[in-house]
């Protein structure tokens, strides 16, 4: 794999996206722009990572660094992703997009971390994020809640 050359970053993304499906290890996309993409294991302290970037000034990309061994031991099951973690991770996104639907929230979690969450988990996470944003300011909370539900 190190000598694989990608013409577009999307190819690399596809390759990386296929990875957790096989291994049940959620990955985190870190740096991402036109020419660079870093991916690492979702588990803090695990060294698993890939870094893909442009070859010189060409329009091709290749994997530059790669640590293929996970140090996180047992595979992380999606159920180990907590509502609290989801809420903290997505609180800013939810603030920016108060009308975010459950479906798009579930899609984001999948795109960003390759984790599959249930509707009820997404709903709990959005509620928790709204609490993080507005605390007990009930009126605001109720308004935003309605906006999200619609
Ligand atoms: Zn790992």
Boltz pocket constraint, residues with backbone or C-beta under 6 A from the ligand:
constraints:
  - pocket:
      binder: B
      contacts: [[A, 25], [A, 41], [A, 42], [A, 43], [A, 46], [A, 47], [A, 48], [A, 69], [A, 70], [A, 71], [A, 72], [A, 73]]
      max_distance: 6.0
